[in-house]
Amino acid sequence: KQSVYNSVYGVVDAVNNCPSLDLNADGVKFPSHEEQKIIAAGFREKSGADFDKIILALDGMLVWTIQPTIKDCRRIKMGARVFHCYRKDKYGYLLLAGVDHKCRFRWIDIRHPSSTSDWVGWNSSKVGKELTEDEGSDLVLPFHTLAGDNAFVENMTMATPIPGTKLSTVEDAYNFYLSQIRITVERAFGILVHRWGILRRPLTFSILKVPAFLTCLIRLHNFCIDNGDSRHTPGQQRKDERNIRRMAARLRTSDKRTRQSAVFLDENGIPSALVGSGHHFRDCGGRRPILDRGKITPMRRMIKKVEDADLRRPTF
């Protein structure tokens, strides 16, 4: 048994050290400007509102593990409680990820226990810090943005939904068309969990090995997409959604006899039992920063585009 584990960890190390499996060209941690242009063009094809400045869809997912051992907790000087997500009632890590239009992971952060909110995880990451605190940063193309949910905050490089229930027609339409892009990251999580079934139950090895193991799976996920894996279907948004729903239905049918502890995909192919674990603000230490409304952000330009095109949320 130990020989098998040693072989697995050897493969994990080999995959994580293979330059051809890096998330971005030249081994950089974030897409280059040239790659951002390609991603923005890909998202534009998926957008019913012609949103052409989005470079990544950003969200967080809980990576389910068993309760950390006392030995592991002493080694990392953290209590087991911080790895417990009260929203999902599971132990694990917070995986923050930015994906492109093909559901490929282009930026990941797996450093925080699952009790961490997406907002704190993002703002404590190297990329998040730079984009939030350094107004002169050139990491993101001018006038381009990431697309996140309401766990994040609107700024010059982040577009989020408009919160509330009493929205204008334009604001409601903007939220709908932004969700067309944001759902890409949730679909990527669904494909990842569907592809690597080990993620649908708690990982039973040391939490110290989880980040490297997950990074390996993500690298192989990208490799599968780049090499024509059948779980990724290129084409229009409706065709993609139809295929992932079919996969989710097939998975639920085949797993009827499995233990109730398994994580299933919902009708949209999204692991809802894992996504959204960091949508809380208990660890924010006060109010989150409010953007100066005098600034014209990419998000405000997107809202204006929806208004000028007189777009509405489709009715069914």
N, C-alpha and C positions, 0 to 999 in steps of 0.2 A: 504493500500500500504506500509506504513512504517513497519507494522508487517511482511510483506513478506520480505522486505529488511533486517530487523533484523534477520529473520530466515536464510536468505542466508548467512549473515556475520557470524552467529553462526556456520553454517556448514563449512564455510571457515576456521574459527579458529579451529574447531574440526579436520578437515582433516590435517591442517598444524601442529597440535600438536600430531598427531597419530604416534607413533614410527614405527609401521609396514608399514607405507607409506613413510618412509624416502627414499631418492634417493639412498642411499648406506647403507650397513650393519653397524650396531652400530651407526647410525646417523651421521657418518662423512660426511664432505662436499665434499670429493673427494674420488674416488675409492681406496681401499687398494691395496697393491701389489698382493695379491692373486686374487682379483677381476680384476686387470689389466691383469694378465696372462690369465684369462678366456676371457676377452674382446679381447685381442690380438689374441687369437686362433680363436675367432668368426670372426674377420675381415680377418684373414688369409684365412678362407674358402670362403670369398667373393672376395678375391683378385685374379686376373688372373696372377699376378706377384709374388705370394707367399710372399707378404708383411706381416711379422709376428711380427712386433714390434709396431704396432699402438694401442694405448690404448683408444683414444677418437677422434671423428670427431668434429671439433669446428667451429662455425659460429655464426652470429648475425641475429636477425629478429626484425623488427619494430612491437611493440604492439600498435595498432591503438587506439587512444582515441580522445575525443572531445578536443577543446581548453581549457586549464586549466583556472579555474576561478581566478579572482583577489584575492579572499579570500585564495584560495589554494596557489597561488604564493607568497603571503605575508607570509604565514605560513612557507613555505620551503625556503623563501628568494631567489627565482629564478623568472625570467621573463618568460612569456608564450613563448617567442620567442625561448628559448633554447629547448623547447619540439617540435619545428617544424623541421621536416626533409625536407630539400630543395630538396633532390633527389627524394623523393616520394610524396612531397607536402602534408604531413599528420602530425598531432600531435601524440605524443606517447612516449613510453619508448623504450630503446634499451634492448632487451633480448639477452644476450650472453649465449650460451649453448654448452656443450659437451655431445655427445650421444654415446652410445655403438652400437654394431653390430645389436642389436634388435630394434633400434630406441627408446631406453629408455633414458631419460634424466638422466645423472649421475652427472652433475655439471651445475649450473645456476647462473647468476648474473643479477639482475634486479634493478640496482641502478642509472642508468644514463638516462638522457633525450635523445630523439632520434637524436638530432643533434650531439651526441658523435660518433666518429669513433670507429669501432671495435677494432682498435689497441690501442687507448687510454683507452677504456673500459676494455680491457684485461690487459693492463699493470698497471691499477690502482686497479684491483681486487687483493684480498689477494693471490690467487693461481697464477695469472699472475705475480705479483711482485716477489713472491718467485722463480718461475721458470726462470724469466728473470734476476733477480739481484743476486740471491744466487747460485753460481756455485756448492756449496757443498750440495745443497738440495737433499734429498732422497725421495721427494714426488712421483717422477716417477721412475719406475724401470730403472736400467742402460741399456743404448742403446735403450730404448723405446722412443716413441714420440707421440705427438698429431698431427693430420692432419688438417691444416687450409688452407685458400685460400690466395690470395695475399694481403689481408688486414692485414695479420700478417707477421712476419719476421722469417726467418730461424735461428734457434739456436740449442742448444743441446737437446731441448725437443719440437721442432716445425718443422714439415716438410710442405713446401708450394710448389705450382706449380712454375716452372721456367718461369719467364715473358718473353715476347717478341714474335715476329713473325718469326724470323730467327733462328729457333731451329734446332739442329742436330736431326737425326733420334732417337737416344737414349733419348735425352731430351724430344722430342715429345711423345715417348712411355711412359716415366716416368710420364709425365703430365696426359696421358690417364689413366694409371693404378692407379695413386693417386686419380683421379676423381672418380673411382669406389668406393673408400672409402669415399671421402668427400661428395658425394651425399647422404650418409646416413643421415647426419644432416639436409639437405634440405628436404629429405623425411620425417624426424621426424617432422619438422615444418609443412609440408603439412598434415600429419596425425593429428597433434594437432589441426590445424585450421579446418580440415574436421570434426573431432570428436566434437569439441566445436564450433558450428556455431556462437556463440556470438563474436568470434574473427574475423569474416569476415566483421564486421562493427565496427565503432568506439565505444569504451566503453563509456557509458554516465554518469558514476558515478565519484565521486571525484578521481583525480589522486593519492591521498594519499592512496587509497584502492587498486590500480591496482597491485602493487607488490605481496601483500598477495593473491589477487584473482587469479592471474596468477600462482603463486606457487601451489595453490590448484588444478588448472586444470592440471598442469604438474604432480603432484603426482597421480592424478586419471588416467591420461594418462598412466603412468607406471603401475598402478594397472590393467588397462584393458589389457595391453599387457601381463603381467605376468599371467593373468587368462584367456587367450585364446580368447580375443576379435577378431571378424572376420575382423577388419580393419587391423590387422597385420597378414601377411601370412608367416609363417616360410618356409624356403627352399632356393633354389639357387637364386642368384641375378636376373637372367632373370625372374624367376617366380614372385619375389617380384615386379619388375618393371612392369610387365604385369598387375598385380592386381591393383597397384596404378594408372596406366593409365586408367584402366577400371573404377575405382572409380571416377577419375577426370572427365571422359566423362559423367558418370551418373549424377555427381553433376552439370555440366554445362547444361545438358539437363533439369534437374528438376528445375533449377533456372532461366529459360529464362524470367520469368515475374517479377523477383525481381528488386529492384532499382539498378541503375547503380553504386551506391556507394559501392556495395558489392565486396569483394575480392574473386576472383575465383582462382581455381587451374589450372595450365597450363597442357599441355599434359603429363607431367611427374609427375603430382600430387603435384607440388611445388607452394606455394603462392608467385609468382614472384613480386606481387605488394608490398610485405612486406619484402622479403629477399633481402639482399644487401644494406639496407639503410645506413649501416655504412662503406661502401666501399669508404671512402674519407679520406683525410689527412689534412683537413683544421685546425684541432685543435692540430696538432702534435707539433707545435712550432719549426719547423726546420726539418732537415733530420732525418729519422729514423736510428737507429744504424745499422752499417754494420758488419756482422760477419767476424772474421778473417778467411780467406780462407785456412789457414793452419790447421784448426781444421777439424777432420773427424766427421761430424754429422751423426745422423741416416738417415737424408735425403740423404747425400752423399752415404751412404751404400745402400740405396734403389736404387739410380741411378746406382750404380755399379752392383747390382743384376739384374737390367733390362738389362744392357750391357752384363753381363756374360751369361745370358740366351738368348741373341740375340732376344729379344722381339721387336715387332713392333706394332704400333697402328693398330687395325683391320680395314680392308676395307670392305665396304658394297656395 
